[in-house]
Amino acid sequence: MSSFYDHLLEVIKTSPNYVSEDGTLLKNQLYNDATKNNPELIRLIYSDETLRERFFVRVDDIVVFKSMEFGWIINNKQFLPDSYTRFLNHIGLADTEDNPLYKNKDIVLIFPHKDCILEGGQTSEEQRRTERFYNVILSPKEKDVLLAPKAFTKATKYFPGGSEAVTTFDKKSNMLIKGNNLLALYSLKKVYEGEIKLVYIDVPYNTGNDSFQYNDRFNHSTWLTFMKNRLEVARKLLSKDGTIAISVDNYELGYLLVLLDEIFGKENRKNIITVRRASATGSKVINPGVVNVVEYVVIYSRDTTYWKPNRVFAAKDFDFRYNTYIKNYEEGYEHWEFEPLLEAFAHSLGCKKTNLKKRCGEQYDTLLNHFVLNNASRIVQFVSLDDNQISSAAAELKKMSKENPNKIYYLERPGKKDYYLIDGHLILFAEDRMTEIDGVRTFSQPLTDIWDDVLPNDLHNEGGVSFRKGKKPEKLMSRLVELCTNEGDIVLDFFAGSGTTGAVCHKMKRQYILCEQLDYIETTTRQRLINVIDGEGRGISKQSQWTGGGSLLYFELASFNQKYVDLINEASTDEDLISIYDSLKDNLFNNAQLDLSKLYEGKRFFSELSFDEKADALLNHLLEMNVIYVNKSEVDDPDMGLSERDRQFTKSFYGE
């Protein structure tokens, strides 16, 4: 090999462009010319047969210079023993062109179907559809039709004690939309682009046990495609100061973060919150290894420049550093006298300090906490003041208080907490560390990224509805709403599930838009929101002082083929199904590739099938489920079967 390097060096030095006056090879110049495909260098290398075979490749009638390989060679120590290697002194991952990954700012998550649109049209948890992937390059017309704004039907307004059909749309309405969430998002985009303050979603976790089972063969990449399509349009819906918060488990967290970094930008990643969802008890402890009891909430901003979340506090146990009690607080600070907190507690119970535990029994902690809460304005602790971190006035006051240790000094600080000092120490009051949380005044601390106080206790009763896959606690959702929004802001959840997001927003005076495509929306999601309107008292109702009121606008994406689904489900005879088959077989919205001989062995014609086989063929094979909704542009087409009420509401929604 060394002879090759010697030969290469000999050829290069024949050019004065790469040799100094003392005969030293100008390696940097050589490398730069190679990366820039300098014509003179290419001619020089190509002129030598040995180098031509090594550094050029022929593609049909075109000869290509392998500049990256040439650059690698000249940076190799075997070429110039006194030079550094291609990686200098670093070891690391490289791309296919041998560029270190840490220098590449365009690293993205690549997966099958990434350039496709996945409709994700599953309508029930039991349904297992074969999903169609719309390639944005090969199927632009189909994609445009799929994502075009849709028409709506069954618009109904719910209010305390009743409901009514509506034909006009109020943009300030709370909304629950039934239908495919991707198509609903693109319809919402026409009206709400750039106006949503918070997007929250509790995503399908893709564990194989939840409702996301769209495609077994490409399950993981399908999940990524499914999420990417929806996150891209969700970003467009967010306001510039908006936030997206996503609940996810450990199975998809890593991939979701890379996907969000790509869509929202890594600079907009704000928090990865660890949420304790269970205890290490029961069936969980039989699993091998570490018991998993947490989930995560990932938070990204739309634009970090404008992102201004609210300051939120979480409850904290009693801080025992506040261990001193002001006996005569009402007399003014100049006359204050102090005693230990437990002495004051004992006096309040009419006993001695040494008898407190006996006097209180199992209620000791409860009674002490009650005493502290009721007397927080006179319970204090003493802390040192750092001279380097206080004003000159405070420093002078500190000096004076040390010279007169029995006297209390006061310093007014406009816009800030006033100072009280004794013996050079600052007096801190327990009440200044307290905040009202969930309707209770308690010790608090700024919210951290570990939430272990939102366990799903009594969760099955929240909302007055059952939900097989479980629900998110209202306390968890209320914290996110408080963190990211203010009254009147719009919150969007396009995996509405049991409706927790809507219930919390309704009680906290935020406008909300919910989307749900699975069939429990009418029996669970909508019913829960009706319960809220009627004043249900569970969840955060007490701390929100919720007693009922407000309204909900419910409507559905208008479907075309759905009428055939209904007819098939209502059919009772073979003749009914044959009649539907005759209507469908020449329909634009059917599956023209249906081959009965491949579906039902020995039966080549529809009439040969049993009743159940006929229904299966119509529902799952002939009826095209991927072309099921009516586009807004077809709202006046009589073949679409929309009522006058539906047409009026659809036009009102889009401002026509």
Secondary structure, 3 states (H helix, E strand, C coil): CHHHHHHHHHHHCCCHHHECCCCCECHHHHHHHHHCCCHHHHHHHHCCHHHHHHHEEEECCEEEECHHHHHHHHCCCCCCCCCCCCCCCCCCCECCCCCEHHHCCCCCCCCCCCCEEECCCCCCCCCCCCCCEEECCCCHHHHHHHHCCECEEEEEEEECCEEEECCCCCCCCCEEEECCHHHHHHHHHHHHCCCEEEEEEECCCCCCCCCCCCCCCCHHHHHHHHHHHHHHHHHHHEEEEEEEEEEECCCCHHHHHHHHHHHHCHHHEEEEEEEECCCCCHHHHHCCCCCCCEEEEEEEECCCCCCCCCCCEEECCCCCCCCEEECCHHHCHHHCCEEEHHHHHHHHHCCCHHHHHHHHHHHHHHHHHHHHHHCHHHEEEEEECCHHHCCHHHHHHHHHHHHCCCCEEEECCCCCCCEEEECCEEEEEHHHHEEEECCEEEEEEECCCEECCCCCCCHHHHHHCCCCCCCCCHHHHHHHHHHHCCCCCEEEECCCCCCHHHHHHHHCCCEEEEEECCHHHCCCHHHHHHHHHCCCCCCCCCCCCCCCCCCEEEEEECECCHHHHHHHHHCCCHHHHHHHHHHHCCCCCECCCCCHHHHCCCCCCHHHCCHHHHHHHHHHHHECCCCCECEHHHCCCHHHCCCHHHHHHHHHHCCC
